[in-house]
Amino acid sequence: MLVCHCHRVNDARIDQVLAAGADGVRGVVRATRAGSGCGGCIPMLRELCATRTGRVTCPQHADAVLAG
């Protein structure tokens, strides 16, 4: 399924990045740019990262990634 419409990133790509060792939302944003456009997919990124890795991501952490 398409997660980030701005950068055309799907859940399979996110799974690949996480399997390669990305550190949750921060790593996914760095590797794919997902979440760095309009930000509308950040809630979905948080949920996917939490369910795929078993770790809960702090909401403020993901927003800080976008700020720089």
Helices and strands as residue ranges (DSSP letters): E 2-4, E 9-10, H 11-19, H 24-32, H 42-53, H 59-67
